[in-house]
Amino acid sequence: MSLTKERKFYKDNNLALYVGHMVRITRAKRKMAQNELAHRLGVQREYIVRIEKGQALPSIKLLQKAAKVFGKELHPPKLIY
């Protein structure tokens, strides 16, 4: 499955799985261990594992912190009223 198809699958089926997938992919691209990410975010490694498996959905605040650790920006979605 290509990365684009994989993202679409996760995004369409479950927000927690999609977020977890994106965290895992981004962390792996930066060759960062789960322990290192957990330490830099101030959480336990087990929480990172749960996020990456789609079993936990991190807060926006934690996602913003993770984006900063990854050298990215977290942009809020555009809502249509």
C-alpha positions as CSV (number, residue, x, y, z in Angstrom):
1,M,0.0,0.0,0.0
2,S,1.4,3.4,-0.9
3,L,1.9,6.0,1.7
4,T,-0.9,8.1,0.2
5,K,-3.4,5.2,0.2
6,E,-2.3,4.2,3.7
7,R,-2.9,7.8,5.0
8,K,-6.3,7.9,3.3
9,F,-7.2,4.5,4.9
10,Y,-6.3,5.6,8.4
11,K,-7.8,9.1,8.0
12,D,-11.1,7.7,6.7
13,N,-11.4,4.9,9.3
14,N,-10.2,6.2,12.6
15,L,-8.7,9.5,13.8
16,A,-6.6,7.8,16.6
17,L,-5.1,5.4,14.1
18,Y,-4.3,8.2,11.6
19,V,-2.6,10.3,14.3
20,G,-0.7,7.3,15.6
21,H,0.4,6.3,12.1
22,M,1.6,9.9,11.4
23,V,3.5,10.0,14.7
24,R,5.1,6.7,14.1
25,I,6.1,7.6,10.5
26,T,7.5,11.0,11.4
27,R,9.4,9.6,14.4
28,A,10.9,6.8,12.2
29,K,12.0,9.2,9.5
30,R,13.9,11.1,12.1
31,K,15.4,7.9,13.4
32,M,14.1,8.7,16.9
33,A,13.4,6.0,19.4
34,Q,10.1,5.9,21.3
35,N,12.1,6.4,24.5
36,E,13.6,9.6,23.2
37,L,10.3,11.0,21.9
38,A,8.6,10.2,25.3
39,H,11.5,11.9,27.2
40,R,11.3,15.0,25.0
41,L,7.5,15.2,25.4
42,G,7.5,14.5,29.1
43,V,5.4,11.3,28.9
44,Q,6.0,7.6,29.5
45,R,7.2,5.4,26.6
46,E,4.1,3.3,27.0
47,Y,1.9,6.3,26.2
48,I,3.9,6.8,22.9
49,V,3.3,3.1,22.1
50,R,-0.5,3.5,22.8
51,I,-0.6,6.6,20.5
52,E,1.2,4.8,17.7
53,K,-1.2,1.9,17.9
54,G,-4.2,4.1,17.8
55,Q,-5.2,3.2,21.3
56,A,-4.8,6.8,22.7
57,L,-5.5,10.1,21.1
58,P,-3.1,12.8,22.4
59,S,-4.2,16.3,23.3
60,I,-3.7,19.2,20.9
61,K,-1.1,20.6,23.4
62,L,0.9,17.4,23.2
63,L,0.6,17.2,19.4
64,Q,1.9,20.8,19.2
65,K,4.8,19.8,21.4
66,A,5.5,16.8,19.2
67,A,5.4,18.9,16.1
68,K,8.0,21.2,17.6
69,V,10.2,18.2,18.5
70,F,9.9,17.0,14.9
71,G,10.7,20.5,13.6
72,K,7.2,20.9,12.1
73,E,4.2,23.2,12.7
74,L,0.8,22.0,13.7
75,H,-1.9,23.7,11.6
76,P,-5.5,23.7,12.8
77,P,-8.0,22.3,10.3
78,K,-10.2,24.8,8.5
79,L,-13.7,24.5,9.7
80,I,-16.6,25.3,7.4
81,Y,-19.7,26.7,9.0
